[in-house]
Amino acid sequence: MFAILLYPVLYKSNRIECKTTILVPDAGGLLIESASFSQAVVEAQAKAADHFKQAKATGQKIIRPSAIADLLKLSAYKGWSAASIEMAGIACTEETERSHILRSAAAPSS
């Protein structure tokens, strides 16, 4: 099934350093830093689309978007804000991979 899907993004703005950081957990933990929020969003959407196209081309599973509420409950994302980016033409497989992403995010960082 092909559809337009909204994938969650988490973001933080650092006004002192004049940068925005965007994380796309469902796109392999894609992390973008840019001088402005709007630039970061455009870059995140483009790189996430590339990630999903590459995954599809290599036969990897494309997971359904994680729920923003579930991501924000994880301690790794404390203090992050949430939004969504639109991804069109992605065929999702079952949600078997989502639990791996959520477990990885919940694991304490070393």
N, C-alpha and C positions, 0 to 999 in steps of 0.2 A: 504494500500500500504506500503510495506517495502522497505526501501532504505537506502543508506548511506547519512546521512545529516551532514552538517557542522553547528555546533552551535557556536555562537559567545562567545568569552571569552574576558574579559577586564582584563588588568594586569598593575601592578605598581611594579617597583623594587626600593628597598631602599638599596642603597649601604653602607650607614653608619651602618645600622642595619643588613646588609647581609641577606636580605630576599626578597622574591618575593610574592606578593599577587595576586591571580587570582580570579576573580568573574565570575560565569556562571549564568547570569540573568535568562535564560530560564529553569534552573534546580532549581527552587525555591530559587534563589539568593545564590546558593552555593558559599561559600567563602573559599579559600584555602590559607594557608601561608606556605612557605617552605624556606629552606636555599638557594635553587638554582631555577632558572627558569625551568630547565629541570625536576627537581623533582616535582615542582608545576604543570607543565603540565601533567605529568604522573598521579599524584594524582587527579587532576581535571577531567581528562578523566575517570578514574576509578570510582570516586564518582558520576560524572554526569551519567555514565552508570547505576550505582546502583540506582540513583534517578529515572531515566526513567523506569527501570525494576520494581521498587517498585510501581511507579505510574500506570504502565500498569497492574500489578498484582492486584491492588486495584480498578481498573476501572476508574482511573482519566484520564482526557483528556491530551493527549500529543500534545503540540502546535508545529507548524512549527517554525523553527529557526527565531529569530528576525533579522532584517537587521542591520549590524554593523553601517552603517551610521546613522540610526535612533537612536541607543543607544548612539552614541557619541555626538549627538545633545543635550542630556539631561544634565542639570547642575550637576546632581549627579555624572556624570562620567567625569567631566572636569579634564584633566590631566592624564587620563588613556590611555593606548595604547590598541589596539585591535588585535585579532587573532581569529582563529577558531579551534575547536576540532571536530574530526570525530566521529560520532555516527552511528553505523550500526544496522540494524534490528529493527528500531523503526517505529511504525505505528503512523502517525500523524493524529490528528483530525483537524477539521476546526480551523481557527485562532481566535475563539471567546475569548480565554483566553489571547491572546497577548496584547490586549489593557489594561488589568488589570496590567500586568507586567510593561508596559511602564508608565502607570499612577502612579504606586507605586514608580517607580524609579524617576519620575519627582517630586514627592511630597517632600517638604522641610523636612529635617531631624530635629528632635527635640533635 
